[in-house]
Amino acid sequence: MNKENIKKVVLAYSGGLDTSIIIPWLKENYNNCEVVAVSGNVGQADELEGLEEKALKTGASKLYVLDLTDEYVDNYIIPCVKAGAVYEEYLLGTSHARPCLAKALVEIALKEGADAVCHGCTGKGNDQVRFELAIKHFAPDLAIIAPWREWDIKSREEEIDYAEAHNIPLKINRETNYSKDKNLWHLSHEGMDLEDTGNEPQYEKPGFLEMSVSPIVAPDAPTYVTLDFEQGIPVALNGEKMSAKNIILKLNEIGGANGIGIIDIVENRLVGMKCRGVYETPGGAILYKAHSVLESICLDKMTLHEKQRMAITFAELVYNGQWFTPLREAMSAFVDKTQEKVTGTVKLKLYKGNMINAGVWSPYTLYSEEIATFGESDYNQKDADGFINLYGLPVTIQALVNKKNNENKI
């Protein structure tokens, strides 16, 4: 990439520490190029406040704020919920937001006739891969600038130094300098004291948790919720019809108040290292749980087990930035087929971080109380004789061969 040819850059802009200093850095290092900032609203709420003023003051020519919330939920989150995709306990909150954001970034870059796109992902993380694979999918010839792979800045502390030297206002300070990612699905926390795996997260410290409360301070009385699904998609909460997005937002309030969906994990990053993070996903955790409970009565054994195996691969594809790939699309088609009769209602009891099954109903349930009962039924228990003889035939033959050769052992 010839820097002399870079006249206009479209920047994925969040207003956080990284992207705040990238605007002046781009102008300093890329011939005072025009910087068009793009912020995709995926539910980060108050983080969008004052963003335009900040972007313009730090050197951007304009700021696009795109409402991607419905697209994010319907086209990225819900397919993962239906797939049951979980990466090492992580519900993919950052992972499935990136392809949504990157697609919007490319759309603006093409509209603006930009020479390059830029992101603030570090060279250590997964997000650089997620952004760039999506960018390559939609615009393979578009240049990509990744400052963390170019500049001399080596830490978040040095980023703060740069910001202070350039009079860039920040919402963080050196004492609250966690690396965070927030959207309507989750909030992640990394860095600082969490880098030592021997340190317990400060769940009870005011300001640490933002979407949730510690289970310790959650209410002493349980909260019940009911979720209605149609073909694997949530359509109603506590009997009230609403969009999947609004269900998630409401579940965030209910789940957060009950300390639901907080995890502390050391995950295996795509780039090879292990990294520790604390994630808050209150509504998402409830949604995954309810969907799984409903599938337990709606899916036959072989389909359920195959889907559970594929869920690992599906989650790896999403985590590794391979959303826009033939395999992910094919797996989503399989998942959609499995969801055709995943319709019904699930009731959960939430109590101090726990989600307890409290009932599940479906017109397509494969559970038959009449057959499964311990009481009297039309099930003929003598049928088990022939079944066991046939099912155990290989075992019987092997035992007879062993006996013939004096190899039976107890």
ROTORLO-493983 format. One line per 5 residues: number of its first residue (from 1); their letters; for each residue x, y, z of N, C-alpha, C, CB. Coordinates in steps of 0.2 Angstrom, whole numbers. Glycine has a CB too. Layout:
<rs>
NUM	a	X/Y/Z/X/Y/Z/X/Y/Z/X/Y/Z  ...
</rs>
This chain:
<rs>
1	mnken	4/-6/0/0/0/0/4/6/0/-5/0/6  3/10/-5/7/17/-6/3/22/-2/8/19/-13  6/25/4/3/30/8/1/36/4/7/32/13  5/38/-2/4/43/-6/-3/43/-9/9/44/-11  -5/37/-10/-12/36/-14/-18/36/-9/-12/30/-17
6	ikkvv	-17/37/-3/-22/37/2/-24/44/4/-20/33/9  -30/46/0/-33/53/1/-39/53/6/-35/55/-5  -42/47/6/-48/47/10/-49/40/14/-55/48/6  -50/40/20/-50/34/24/-57/34/28/-44/34/29  -60/28/28/-66/27/32/-64/23/38/-72/24/28
11	laysg	-65/26/44/-63/23/50/-69/20/54/-60/28/54  -68/14/56/-73/11/61/-72/15/68/-72/3/61  -77/19/69/-76/23/75/-81/22/81/-77/31/73  -78/21/87/-82/19/92/-82/25/97/-80/13/96  -77/29/97/-76/35/102/-72/32/108/-82/38/104
16	gldts	-70/26/108/-66/23/113/-59/25/113/-67/16/114  -55/23/117/-48/25/117/-44/24/111/-44/21/123  -45/18/108/-41/16/102/-43/21/96/-42/9/100  -50/21/94/-52/25/89/-51/32/90/-59/23/87  -51/35/96/-51/42/97/-44/45/95/-52/43/105
21	iiipw	-39/41/96/-32/43/94/-31/42/87/-27/40/99  -34/37/84/-33/35/77/-34/41/72/-37/29/75  -39/45/74/-41/50/69/-35/55/68/-47/54/71  -32/58/73/-26/62/73/-20/58/70/-24/66/79  -19/52/72/-14/48/70/-14/47/62/-14/41/74
26	lkeny	-20/46/60/-20/45/52/-18/51/49/-28/43/51  -21/57/51/-19/63/48/-12/65/48/-23/69/51  -9/63/54/-1/64/54/3/59/50/1/63/62  0/53/49/4/48/46/2/46/39/4/42/50  -3/49/37/-6/48/30/-8/54/26/-12/43/30
31	nncev	-3/59/26/-3/65/22/-9/69/23/-2/63/15  -11/70/30/-17/74/31/-23/72/27/-15/81/30  -24/65/27/-30/62/23/-36/64/26/-29/55/23  -41/64/22/-48/65/25/-50/59/29/-53/67/19  -53/60/35/-55/54/39/-63/54/40/-52/54/46
36	vavsg	-66/49/37/-73/49/38/-75/44/43/-77/47/31  -78/46/49/-79/41/54/-86/38/53/-79/45/61  -86/31/55/-92/27/54/-93/24/61/-92/22/48  -99/25/64/-101/22/70/-107/18/69/-102/27/76  -106/11/70/-112/7/69/-115/6/76/-110/0/66
41	nvgqa	-122/8/77/-125/7/83/-128/0/83/-131/12/83  -124/-4/87/-127/-11/89/-129/-12/96/-121/-16/87  -131/-6/99/-134/-6/105/-129/-4/111/-137/-13/107  -124/0/109/-120/2/115/-122/8/118/-113/4/112  -128/10/117/-132/15/121/-128/22/122/-134/12/128
46	deleg	-127/23/129/-124/30/130/-117/31/127/-123/30/138  -114/26/125/-107/27/121/-108/31/115/-104/20/120  -114/32/112/-115/36/106/-116/43/108/-121/33/102  -117/45/114/-118/52/116/-112/56/115/-120/52/123  -113/62/111/-108/66/110/-102/64/105/-104/68/117
51	leeka	-104/59/102/-99/56/97/-97/60/91/-102/49/95  -102/63/88/-101/67/82/-97/73/84/-108/70/79  -98/77/90/-94/82/92/-87/80/93/-97/86/98  -86/74/96/-79/72/98/-76/70/91/-80/66/102  -79/67/87/-76/65/80/-73/71/76/-80/60/76
56	lktga	-78/76/76/-76/82/72/-70/86/75/-82/86/71  -71/86/82/-65/90/85/-59/87/85/-67/91/93  -58/80/84/-52/77/83/-50/76/76/-52/70/87  -54/79/71/-51/79/65/-55/75/59/-44/76/65  -60/72/61/-64/69/56/-68/74/52/-69/64/59
61	sklyv	-69/72/45/-73/77/41/-81/76/42/-72/76/34  -83/70/44/-90/69/46/-90/62/50/-94/68/39  -96/61/52/-98/55/56/-104/52/54/-98/56/64  -104/46/52/-110/42/50/-112/38/57/-110/38/44  -118/39/59/-120/34/65/-126/30/62/-123/39/71
66	ldltd	-125/24/61/-129/19/58/-133/15/63/-125/15/53  -139/15/62/-143/10/67/-143/3/64/-150/13/68  -139/-1/67/-139/-8/65/-142/-13/69/-131/-10/64  -146/-10/74/-148/-15/80/-152/-20/77/-152/-11/85  -157/-19/73/-162/-24/70/-158/-29/66/-168/-21/66
71	eyvdn	-154/-26/62/-150/-31/57/-145/-35/61/-146/-27/52  -142/-32/67/-138/-36/71/-142/-42/74/-135/-32/76  -147/-40/77/-151/-46/81/-154/-51/76/-157/-42/84  -157/-49/70/-161/-53/66/-156/-57/62/-165/-50/62  -150/-54/59/-146/-58/55/-140/-61/58/-144/-53/49
76	yiipc	-138/-59/64/-132/-62/67/-133/-65/73/-127/-56/68  -137/-62/78/-138/-65/85/-143/-71/84/-141/-60/89  -148/-70/81/-153/-75/81/-151/-82/78/-160/-73/78  -147/-81/72/-144/-87/69/-140/-91/74/-141/-85/63  -136/-87/78/-132/-91/83/-136/-94/89/-127/-86/86
81	vkaga	-141/-91/91/-145/-93/96/-148/-100/93/-151/-88/98  -151/-100/87/-154/-106/84/-149/-111/84/-157/-104/78  -143/-110/82/-138/-115/81/-135/-117/88/-132/-112/77  -137/-114/93/-134/-115/100/-126/-114/100/-136/-123/101  -124/-110/96/-117/-108/96/-114/-105/102/-115/-104/89
86	vyeey	-109/-109/105/-106/-106/111/-98/-108/110/-109/-109/118  -94/-103/111/-87/-104/111/-84/-104/118/-83/-99/106  -82/-110/120/-79/-111/127/-83/-107/132/-72/-108/127  -90/-107/133/-94/-104/137/-96/-97/135/-91/-104/144  -92/-94/130/-93/-87/128/-99/-87/123/-87/-84/125
91	llgts	-104/-82/124/-109/-82/119/-108/-77/113/-115/-80/123  -102/-76/111/-100/-73/105/-102/-66/104/-103/-77/100  -103/-62/110/-105/-55/109/-101/-51/105/-106/-52/116  -95/-51/105/-91/-47/101/-90/-50/94/-84/-46/104  -90/-57/94/-88/-60/88/-94/-59/82/-88/-68/89
96	harpc	-100/-60/84/-105/-59/79/-107/-52/78/-111/-63/81  -104/-47/82/-106/-40/80/-101/-37/75/-105/-36/86  -95/-40/74/-90/-38/70/-92/-38/62/-83/-41/71  -94/-44/60/-96/-44/53/-102/-40/51/-98/-51/51  -106/-38/56/-111/-34/55/-109/-27/54/-117/-34/61
101	lakal	-104/-25/58/-101/-18/58/-96/-17/52/-97/-17/64  -93/-23/50/-88/-22/44/-92/-22/38/-84/-29/44  -98/-25/37/-102/-24/31/-104/-17/30/-108/-29/32  -106/-14/36/-108/-7/35/-103/-2/34/-112/-5/42  -97/-4/37/-91/0/35/-89/0/28/-85/-2/39
106	veial	-89/-6/25/-88/-6/18/-93/-2/13/-88/-14/15  -99/-3/15/-105/1/12/-103/8/12/-111/-1/15  -101/11/17/-100/18/18/-93/20/14/-99/21/25  -88/15/14/-82/16/10/-83/17/3/-77/11/12  -88/12/0/-89/12/-7/-93/18/-9/-93/6/-9
111	kegad	-98/20/-4/-102/26/-5/-98/33/-6/-107/27/0  -93/33/-1/-88/39/-1/-83/39/-6/-86/39/6  -82/33/-9/-76/33/-14/-69/33/-10/-76/38/-19  -69/30/-4/-63/30/0/-57/25/-3/-65/27/7  -51/27/-1/-46/23/-4/-44/18/1/-40/28/-4
116	avchg	-46/18/7/-45/13/12/-50/13/18/-37/14/15  -50/8/22/-54/8/28/-49/6/33/-59/2/28  -51/9/39/-46/8/45/-50/6/51/-43/15/47  -47/1/55/-50/-1/62/-45/0/67/-52/-8/61  -48/-1/73/-43/0/79/-42/-6/83/-46/5/84
121	ctgkg	-42/-12/79/-41/-18/83/-33/-19/84/-44/-24/79  -32/-22/89/-25/-24/91/-22/-30/87/-24/-25/98  -16/-30/86/-12/-36/83/-12/-42/87/-5/-34/81  -15/-42/93/-15/-47/97/-22/-51/97/-13/-46/104  -27/-47/95/-34/-49/96/-37/-53/90/-38/-44/97
126	ndqvr	-43/-55/91/-47/-59/86/-51/-54/81/-52/-63/89  -52/-48/84/-56/-43/80/-53/-41/74/-58/-37/84  -47/-40/73/-43/-38/67/-45/-43/62/-36/-38/68  -45/-50/63/-47/-55/58/-54/-54/56/-45/-62/61  -59/-54/61/-66/-53/60/-67/-47/55/-70/-53/67
131	felai	-64/-42/57/-66/-36/53/-63/-37/45/-62/-29/56  -57/-39/45/-53/-39/39/-56/-45/34/-46/-40/40  -58/-50/37/-61/-56/33/-68/-53/30/-62/-62/37  -71/-50/34/-78/-47/31/-76/-42/26/-82/-44/37  -72/-37/27/-70/-32/22/-68/-35/16/-64/-27/25
136	khfap	-63/-40/16/-61/-44/10/-67/-47/6/-56/-49/12  -72/-50/10/-77/-53/7/-81/-48/2/-82/-56/12  -82/-42/5/-86/-37/1/-82/-32/-3/-90/-33/6  -76/-31/-2/-72/-27/-6/-65/-29/-6/-72/-19/-3  -63/-34/-9/-56/-37/-9/-51/-33/-11/-56/-43/-13
141	dlaii	-52/-27/-15/-47/-23/-17/-46/-17/-13/-49/-20/-24  -50/-16/-8/-50/-10/-3/-44/-11/1/-57/-9/0  -40/-6/2/-34/-6/7/-37/-5/14/-29/0/5  -33/-9/18/-35/-9/25/-29/-6/29/-37/-16/27  -30/-2/34/-25/1/38/-27/-1/45/-25/9/38
146	apwre	-22/-4/48/-23/-6/55/-17/-3/59/-22/-14/56  -18/3/62/-13/7/66/-9/3/71/-16/12/69  -13/-2/75/-9/-6/80/-4/-10/77/-14/-10/84  -4/-11/70/1/-15/67/7/-11/64/-2/-20/62  6/-4/65/10/1/62/14/5/67/7/5/57
151	wdiks	10/8/72/13/13/76/17/11/81/7/17/79  21/15/85/25/13/90/22/13/97/31/19/90  16/14/97/12/14/104/12/6/106/5/17/103  13/5/112/14/-2/114/9/-4/119/21/-3/116  5/1/122/1/-1/128/-5/4/128/5/-1/134
156	reeei	-10/2/132/-15/7/133/-13/13/137/-21/4/137  -8/12/141/-6/18/145/-2/23/140/0/16/150  1/21/135/4/25/130/-1/28/126/9/21/126  -7/25/125/-12/28/121/-15/34/125/-18/22/120  -16/33/131/-18/38/135/-13/44/135/-19/36/143
161	dyaea	-7/43/135/-2/48/135/-3/52/128/5/45/135  -4/48/123/-5/51/116/-11/56/116/-5/46/110  -17/53/119/-23/57/119/-22/63/123/-28/52/122  -19/63/129/-18/69/133/-13/74/129/-14/67/140  -8/71/126/-4/76/122/-8/79/116/2/72/119
166	hnipl	-13/76/114/-17/79/108/-24/82/110/-18/74/103  -24/83/117/-30/86/120/-37/82/118/-31/93/118  -36/75/118/-42/71/116/-46/69/122/-40/65/111  -52/71/123/-56/69/129/-57/62/129/-62/73/130  -57/59/135/-58/52/136/-63/50/142/-51/48/137
171	kinre	-67/45/141/-72/43/146/-69/39/152/-78/40/143  -62/37/151/-59/32/155/-53/36/159/-57/26/152  -50/33/164/-44/35/167/-40/30/168/-45/39/173  -34/31/171/-29/25/171/-31/20/177/-22/28/173  -36/22/181/-38/17/186/-44/13/184/-40/21/192
176	tnysk	-47/15/178/-53/11/176/-52/9/169/-60/16/177  -46/8/167/-44/7/160/-45/0/158/-37/9/159  -50/-3/159/-52/-10/157/-53/-9/149/-58/-13/160  -51/-14/145/-53/-14/138/-60/-17/138/-48/-19/134  -65/-14/136/-72/-16/136/-75/-16/129/-76/-11/140
181	dknlw	-80/-20/128/-84/-20/122/-91/-21/124/-82/-25/116  -95/-16/121/-102/-16/124/-107/-16/118/-103/-10/128  -112/-20/118/-117/-19/113/-124/-22/117/-116/-23/107  -129/-22/113/-136/-24/116/-136/-31/118/-141/-23/111  -131/-35/116/-130/-42/118/-126/-43/124/-128/-46/113
186	hlshe	-120/-40/125/-116/-41/130/-111/-35/132/-111/-47/128  -107/-36/137/-102/-32/139/-96/-36/141/-104/-27/145  -90/-35/138/-84/-38/140/-79/-34/144/-80/-41/133  -75/-37/148/-70/-34/152/-64/-38/151/-72/-33/160  -58/-34/149/-52/-37/149/-46/-32/152/-50/-39/142
191	gmdle	-41/-35/154/-35/-31/156/-35/-30/163/-35/-24/152  -30/-25/165/-29/-23/172/-28/-29/176/-35/-19/174  -32/-29/182/-31/-35/187/-33/-41/184/-35/-33/193  -37/-41/179/-40/-48/176/-34/-51/172/-46/-46/171  -29/-48/171/-23/-51/167/-20/-57/172/-18/-46/165
196	dtgne	-21/-56/178/-18/-61/183/-24/-66/184/-15/-58/190  -23/-72/182/-29/-77/183/-30/-79/190/-27/-83/179  -25/-77/195/-26/-78/202/-31/-73/205/-20/-78/205  -32/-67/202/-37/-62/205/-44/-63/204/-35/-55/202  -48/-63/209/-55/-63/208/-58/-57/205/-58/-65/215
201	pqyek	-62/-57/200/-65/-51/198/-69/-47/203/-70/-53/192  -69/-41/203/-72/-37/208/-79/-35/206/-68/-30/208  -83/-41/207/-90/-40/205/-94/-36/210/-93/-47/205  -92/-35/216/-96/-31/221/-93/-24/221/-95/-34/228  -88/-22/217/-85/-16/217/-90/-11/213/-78/-15/214
206	pgfle	-92/-6/215/-97/-1/211/-94/1/205/-99/5/215  -98/0/199/-95/2/193/-92/-3/189/-90/8/194  -90/-9/192/-87/-14/188/-92/-18/183/-84/-20/192  -97/-20/186/-103/-23/182/-107/-17/180/-107/-28/186  -109/-18/173/-113/-12/171/-120/-15/168/-110/-9/165
211	msvsp	-121/-21/166/-127/-24/164/-130/-28/169/-126/-28/157  -126/-30/174/-129/-35/179/-127/-32/186/-126/-42/178  -129/-36/191/-127/-36/198/-124/-42/200/-133/-34/202  -120/-42/205/-117/-48/207/-123/-53/210/-112/-47/213  -122/-59/209/-128/-64/212/-128/-63/219/-126/-71/210
216	ivapd	-123/-61/223/-123/-60/230/-128/-54/232/-116/-58/233  -129/-49/228/-134/-44/230/-140/-44/226/-130/-37/228  -141/-49/222/-147/-50/218/-153/-52/223/-147/-56/213  -159/-51/221/-165/-51/225/-165/-58/229/-171/-50/222  -168/-59/235/-169/-65/238/-175/-69/236/-169/-64/246
221	aptyv	-179/-66/232/-185/-69/229/-184/-71/222/-192/-65/230  -186/-76/219/-185/-78/212/-189/-74/207/-186/-85/211  -187/-73/201/-191/-70/196/-193/-75/191/-187/-64/193  -199/-76/189/-201/-80/183/-202/-77/177/-208/-84/185  -199/-80/171/-200/-77/165/-203/-83/160/-194/-74/162
226	tldfe	-207/-81/155/-209/-86/150/-207/-83/143/-217/-87/151  -205/-87/139/-203/-85/132/-207/-90/127/-195/-86/131  -209/-86/122/-213/-90/117/-208/-90/111/-220/-87/115  -207/-96/108/-203/-96/101/-208/-99/96/-198/-101/103  -206/-96/90/-209/-99/84/-203/-101/79/-214/-94/80
231	qgipv	-203/-107/77/-197/-110/73/-190/-107/75/-198/-107/66  -190/-108/82/-183/-106/85/-182/-99/87/-178/-109/81  -187/-94/84/-186/-87/85/-190/-85/91/-187/-83/79  -187/-81/96/-191/-78/101/-196/-73/99/-187/-75/107  -203/-74/101/-208/-69/98/-212/-66/104/-212/-73/94
236	alnge	-211/-68/110/-215/-65/115/-212/-66/122/-222/-68/115  -212/-62/126/-209/-62/133/-215/-61/138/-204/-57/134  -216/-66/143/-221/-65/148/-228/-64/144/-220/-60/153  -229/-67/139/-235/-67/135/-236/-61/131/-241/-67/140  -232/-56/131/-232/-50/127/-228/-51/120/-230/-44/131
241	kmsak	-231/-50/114/-228/-51/108/-223/-45/107/-233/-51/102  -217/-46/105/-212/-41/104/-207/-43/99/-210/-38/110  -203/-39/96/-197/-41/92/-192/-44/96/-195/-35/88  -188/-48/92/-182/-51/96/-178/-46/99/-178/-56/91  -177/-41/96/-172/-35/99/-175/-33/105/-172/-30/94
246	niilk	-182/-32/106/-185/-29/112/-185/-34/117/-192/-26/110  -186/-41/115/-185/-46/120/-179/-46/123/-187/-53/117  -173/-46/119/-167/-46/122/-165/-40/127/-161/-46/116  -168/-34/125/-167/-28/129/-170/-29/136/-169/-22/125  -177/-32/135/-180/-33/141/-177/-38/146/-188/-34/140
251	lneig	-175/-44/143/-172/-49/146/-165/-46/149/-170/-55/142  -162/-42/146/-156/-39/149/-157/-36/156/-153/-34/145  -163/-32/156/-165/-29/163/-167/-34/168/-171/-24/161  -171/-39/166/-173/-44/171/-167/-49/173/-179/-49/167  -163/-51/168/-158/-55/170/-152/-52/173/-155/-58/163
256	gangi	-151/-45/171/-146/-41/175/-148/-40/182/-145/-35/172  -154/-39/184/-156/-38/191/-155/-44/195/-163/-36/191  -155/-50/192/-155/-57/195/-148/-60/195/-160/-61/193  -143/-56/192/-136/-58/192/-135/-64/187/-134/-61/199  -139/-64/182/-138/-69/177/-133/-68/171/-145/-71/173
261	giidi	-130/-73/169/-126/-72/163/-119/-69/164/-129/-68/158  -116/-70/170/-109/-67/171/-104/-73/171/-109/-63/178  -99/-73/167/-94/-78/166/-87/-75/167/-95/-82/160  -83/-79/169/-76/-77/170/-72/-83/167/-73/-76/177  -69/-82/161/-66/-88/157/-59/-86/155/-70/-90/152
266	venrl	-55/-91/154/-49/-90/150/-50/-94/143/-43/-93/154  -50/-90/138/-52/-92/131/-46/-93/127/-58/-88/128  -47/-97/122/-41/-98/117/-43/-94/111/-41/-106/115  -39/-89/110/-39/-84/105/-37/-87/98/-36/-78/106  -40/-84/93/-38/-87/86/-30/-86/85/-42/-83/81
271	vgmkc	-27/-81/88/-20/-79/86/-16/-84/90/-19/-72/88  -18/-88/95/-14/-93/98/-13/-92/105/-8/-93/95  -14/-86/108/-13/-85/115/-20/-87/119/-11/-78/117  -19/-88/125/-25/-88/130/-26/-81/133/-24/-93/135  -32/-79/134/-34/-73/136/-40/-73/141/-36/-68/130
276	rgvye	-39/-70/146/-45/-70/151/-50/-64/150/-42/-69/158  -56/-65/151/-61/-60/151/-67/-62/155/-63/-60/143  -70/-56/157/-76/-57/161/-82/-54/156/-76/-53/168  -87/-58/155/-92/-56/151/-99/-56/155/-93/-61/145  -103/-51/153/-110/-50/155/-114/-51/149/-111/-43/159
281	tpgga	-119/-56/150/-123/-57/144/-130/-60/147/-121/-63/139  -133/-55/151/-139/-57/155/-145/-60/151/-142/-52/159  -147/-56/146/-153/-58/141/-151/-64/137/-155/-52/137  -145/-63/134/-143/-69/130/-142/-75/133/-136/-67/127  -140/-76/140/-140/-82/143/-146/-85/144/-136/-81/150
286	ilyka	-151/-81/146/-158/-83/147/-161/-86/140/-163/-77/149  -160/-82/135/-162/-84/128/-159/-91/126/-161/-79/123  -153/-92/127/-150/-98/125/-152/-104/129/-142/-98/126  -153/-103/136/-156/-108/140/-163/-110/138/-156/-105/148  -167/-105/137/-174/-106/135/-175/-110/129/-178/-100/135
291	hsvle	-171/-108/124/-171/-111/117/-168/-119/118/-166/-107/113  -163/-120/122/-161/-126/123/-166/-131/126/-154/-126/127  -170/-128/131/-175/-132/135/-180/-134/130/-178/-128/141  -182/-129/125/-188/-131/121/-185/-136/116/-190/-124/117  -179/-136/113/-177/-141/109/-177/-148/112/-169/-139/106
296	sicld	-176/-148/118/-175/-155/121/-182/-159/120/-174/-154/129  -187/-155/119/-194/-159/118/-196/-159/111/-199/-156/123  -193/-155/107/-195/-154/100/-191/-157/95/-195/-147/98  -185/-159/96/-180/-162/92/-179/-169/93/-173/-158/92  -179/-174/88/-177/-181/89/-170/-181/91/-179/-185/83
301	kmtlh	-168/-187/94/-162/-188/97/-156/-187/92/-161/-195/99  -157/-190/86/-151/-190/81/-150/-183/78/-153/-194/75  -156/-179/77/-155/-172/75/-152/-168/80/-162/-169/73  -154/-169/87/-152/-165/92/-144/-166/93/-156/-166/99  -142/-172/93/-135/-174/94/-131/-171/89/-134/-181/95
306	ekqrm	-133/-172/82/-129/-169/77/-129/-162/77/-132/-171/70  -134/-159/79/-134/-151/80/-130/-149/85/-141/-149/81  -129/-153/91/-125/-151/96/-118/-151/94/-126/-155/102  -116/-157/90/-109/-157/87/-107/-151/83/-108/-164/84  -112/-150/78/-111/-145/73/-110/-138/77/-116/-145/68
311	aitfa	-114/-137/83/-114/-131/86/-107/-128/88/-118/-131/92  -102/-133/89/-95/-131/91/-92/-128/85/-91/-138/93  -93/-132/79/-90/-129/73/-93/-122/71/-91/-134/67  -99/-122/72/-103/-115/70/-100/-110/74/-110/-116/71  -99/-111/81/-96/-106/85/-89/-104/84/-96/-109/93
316	elvyn	-85/-109/82/-78/-108/80/-78/-104/73/-74/-115/78  -82/-105/69/-83/-101/63/-84/-93/64/-88/-103/58  -89/-92/69/-91/-86/71/-85/-82/75/-97/-86/75  -82/-86/79/-77/-83/83/-71/-82/79/-75/-89/89  -69/-86/74/-63/-85/70/-65/-80/64/-61/-91/67
321	gqwft	-70/-77/64/-71/-71/59/-74/-74/52/-65/-68/58  -76/-80/52/-78/-83/46/-86/-84/45/-75/-91/45  -89/-78/46/-96/-78/45/-98/-78/38/-99/-71/48  -95/-74/34/-96/-74/27/-92/-80/23/-95/-67/24  -94/-86/25/-91/-91/21/-96/-96/19/-86/-95/26
326	plrea	-95/-100/14/-100/-105/12/-102/-110/18/-97/-109/6  -97/-112/22/-98/-117/27/-103/-114/32/-92/-119/30  -102/-108/34/-107/-105/39/-114/-105/36/-104/-98/41  -114/-103/30/-121/-102/27/-124/-109/26/-120/-99/20  -120/-114/24/-123/-121/24/-125/-123/31/-118/-125/21
331	msafv	-121/-122/36/-123/-124/43/-130/-120/45/-118/-123/47  -130/-114/43/-136/-110/45/-142/-113/41/-136/-103/43  -141/-115/35/-147/-119/32/-149/-125/35/-145/-120/24  -144/-129/38/-146/-135/41/-150/-133/48/-139/-139/43  -147/-128/51/-150/-126/58/-157/-124/56/-146/-120/61
336	dktqe	-158/-120/51/-165/-117/50/-170/-123/49/-165/-113/43  -168/-129/45/-172/-135/44/-174/-138/51/-168/-140/40  -169/-138/56/-170/-141/62/-175/-137/66/-164/-142/66  -176/-131/65/-180/-126/69/-187/-126/67/-177/-119/69  -189/-130/61/-196/-129/59/-201/-130/64/-196/-134/53
341	kvtgt	-200/-135/69/-205/-136/74/-203/-135/81/-207/-144/73  -198/-130/81/-195/-128/88/-200/-122/90/-188/-126/88  -206/-124/91/-211/-119/93/-214/-121/100/-216/-118/87  -215/-116/104/-218/-117/110/-216/-112/116/-216/-124/113  -217/-114/122/-216/-109/127/-212/-112/133/-223/-107/131
346	vklkl	-207/-108/135/-203/-110/141/-204/-106/147/-195/-111/138  -204/-109/153/-204/-105/159/-198/-106/163/-210/-106/163  -194/-101/165/-188/-101/169/-189/-97/175/-182/-99/165  -186/-100/180/-185/-97/187/-178/-94/188/-187/-101/193  -178/-87/188/-171/-84/189/-170/-83/197/-171/-78/185
351	ykgnm	-164/-85/199/-163/-84/206/-155/-83/207/-166/-89/210  -153/-77/209/-146/-76/211/-141/-80/206/-145/-79/218  -141/-78/200/-137/-81/195/-139/-87/192/-130/-81/198  -144/-90/194/-146/-97/192/-152/-97/188/-147/-102/198  -152/-101/183/-158/-102/178/-161/-109/179/-157/-100/171
356	inagv	-167/-109/182/-170/-116/184/-176/-117/179/-172/-116/191  -176/-123/176/-182/-125/172/-188/-125/177/-181/-132/169  -194/-122/174/-200/-121/178/-206/-123/173/-201/-114/180  -204/-126/167/-210/-129/163/-208/-127/156/-216/-125/165  -211/-132/151/-210/-131/144/-216/-135/141/-203/-134/142
361	wspyt	-218/-131/136/-224/-134/132/-223/-133/124/-231/-130/134  -225/-137/120/-225/-137/113/-230/-141/110/-218/-138/111  -233/-138/105/-238/-143/101/-234/-148/97/-242/-138/96  -228/-147/96/-224/-152/93/-219/-156/97/-219/-149/88  -221/-157/104/-217/-160/108/-217/-168/106/-220/-160/115
366	lysee	-211/-171/107/-210/-178/106/-210/-182/112/-203/-179/102  -211/-178/118/-211/-181/124/-218/-184/125/-209/-176/130  -219/-190/127/-226/-193/128/-226/-195/135/-227/-199/123  -230/-192/139/-231/-194/146/-234/-201/146/-235/-189/150  -239/-202/142/-242/-209/142/-237/-214/141/-247/-209/136
371	iatfg	-232/-213/137/-227/-219/136/-222/-219/141/-224/-218/129  -219/-213/143/-214/-212/148/-216/-213/155/-210/-205/147  -222/-213/157/-224/-214/163/-222/-220/167/-232/-214/164  -221/-220/174/-219/-225/178/-226/-229/180/-216/-223/184  -231/-226/178/-238/-229/179/-240/-234/174/-243/-224/181
376	esdyn	-246/-236/174/-249/-241/169/-249/-237/162/-255/-244/171  -247/-241/156/-248/-238/150/-248/-243/145/-241/-233/148  -249/-241/138/-250/-246/133/-243/-249/131/-253/-243/127  -237/-246/134/-231/-249/132/-230/-256/134/-225/-244/135  -228/-260/129/-227/-267/131/-219/-268/133/-228/-271/125
381	qkdad	-218/-269/139/-211/-270/141/-208/-276/139/-211/-270/149  -212/-281/137/-209/-287/134/-205/-286/127/-214/-293/133  -207/-281/124/-204/-279/118/-196/-278/118/-207/-273/114  -194/-276/125/-187/-275/126/-183/-281/125/-186/-272/133  -186/-287/126/-182/-293/125/-179/-294/118/-187/-299/126
386	gfinl	-183/-293/113/-180/-294/106/-176/-288/105/-186/-294/101  -177/-282/107/-173/-276/106/-166/-277/109/-176/-270/109  -166/-279/115/-159/-280/118/-155/-286/115/-160/-282/126  -159/-291/113/-155/-297/109/-152/-295/103/-160/-303/108  -156/-291/99/-153/-288/93/-148/-283/94/-159/-285/88
391	yglpv	-149/-278/98/-144/-273/100/-138/-276/103/-147/-268/105  -139/-281/107/-133/-284/110/-130/-290/106/-134/-287/117  -132/-291/100/-129/-297/96/-122/-296/95/-133/-297/89  -119/-290/93/-112/-290/92/-108/-292/98/-110/-283/90  -111/-290/104/-107/-291/111/-108/-299/112/-111/-287/116
396	tiqal	-113/-302/111/-114/-309/112/-109/-313/107/-121/-311/110  -109/-311/101/-105/-315/96/-97/-314/98/-105/-312/89  -95/-308/100/-88/-307/103/-87/-311/109/-87/-300/104  -92/-312/113/-91/-315/119/-90/-323/118/-97/-314/124  -94/-325/113/-94/-332/111/-87/-334/108/-99/-334/106
401	vnkkn	-84/-329/104/-78/-330/101/-72/-330/106/-76/-325/96  -73/-326/111/-68/-326/116/-68/-332/120/-69/-320/121  -74/-335/122/-75/-341/126/-72/-347/122/-82/-342/127  -73/-347/115/-70/-352/111/-63/-352/112/-72/-352/104  -60/-346/112/-52/-346/112/-50/-345/119/-50/-340/108
406	nenki	-54/-346/124/-52/-345/131/-49/-338/133/-46/-351/133  -53/-333/130/-50/-326/132/-55/-322/136/-49/-323/125  -60/-326/138/-65/-322/142/-62/-320/149/-72/-326/144  -63/-314/151/-60/-312/158/-65/-308/162/-53/-308/156  -64/-309/168/-69/-305/173/-64/-301/178/-74/-310/177
</rs>
